[in-house]
Amino acid sequence: MISPEYLDTTLRCPYDPNRARLRDEGDHLVCVRCALKFRVRDDIPNMLVEEAELPPGCESLSDLPCQKEGK
C-alpha cells in the first residue's frame, strides 16, 4: 500500500505534475484528471505513461482529456 501522505504530497500524474493528483485503487494509481492508470507492483508504482493503461474511449495518449486541453 502506498502511504496516503506520499500520495497526497508527492505523487502526481506525469502529464500534469503541478495539478493532477492520483487516487489509490489498490493495484493501480489513477489520475483524477485524465483517468490514466498506473500499475502498482510490490508497493512500487510504475509511472511511465507509455506503460500506463488508457481510460475507456482513448485510443492513444494524445486522446487523453489533458492532452486535448493543451494542459
C-alpha positions in Angstrom: 0.0 0.0 0.0 1.2 3.5 -0.9 1.4 5.9 2.0 -1.6 8.3 1.9 0.8 11.1 2.8 3.2 10.3 0.0 0.3 10.1 -2.4 -1.1 13.5 -1.3 2.2 15.3 -1.2 4.5 13.8 -3.8 3.0 11.6 -6.5 1.3 13.3 -9.4 0.4 12.3 -13.0 3.4 12.8 -15.2 1.3 14.6 -17.8 0.3 17.4 -15.3 2.6 17.1 -12.2 1.5 20.6 -10.9 -2.2 19.8 -10.7 -3.2 16.2 -11.3 -3.4 14.1 -8.2 -3.7 10.4 -8.1 -6.1 8.1 -6.2 -5.1 4.7 -4.9 -7.2 1.8 -6.3 -5.1 -1.0 -4.8 -3.2 -2.4 -7.8 -3.3 0.9 -9.7 -3.0 4.6 -9.2 -5.4 6.6 -11.3 -5.1 10.2 -12.3 -8.2 12.1 -11.2 -7.9 14.4 -14.2 -7.4 12.1 -17.2 -8.1 8.7 -15.7 -4.7 7.2 -16.8 -4.0 4.1 -14.8 -0.5 3.4 -13.4 0.2 -0.2 -12.2 1.5 -0.8 -8.7 3.6 -3.9 -8.0 5.1 -4.7 -4.6 4.0 -1.2 -3.5 6.0 0.5 -6.3 4.1 2.4 -8.9 5.2 2.3 -12.5 4.8 6.0 -13.5 5.8 5.5 -17.2 3.0 6.9 -19.3 4.0 4.6 -22.1 3.1 1.6 -19.9 0.0 3.1 -18.3 -3.5 1.8 -19.1 -5.6 4.2 -21.1 -9.1 5.1 -19.9 -12.1 3.9 -21.9 -12.6 5.9 -25.1 -9.0 6.7 -25.6 -7.1 5.0 -28.4 -3.8 6.8 -27.7 -2.1 9.1 -25.2 -3.0 12.0 -27.4 -6.7 11.3 -26.8 -6.4 12.0 -23.1 -8.5 15.0 -22.0 -5.5 16.7 -20.5 -3.7 16.5 -23.8 -6.6 17.8 -25.8 -6.9 20.8 -23.5 -3.3 21.8 -24.1 -2.7 21.4 -20.4 
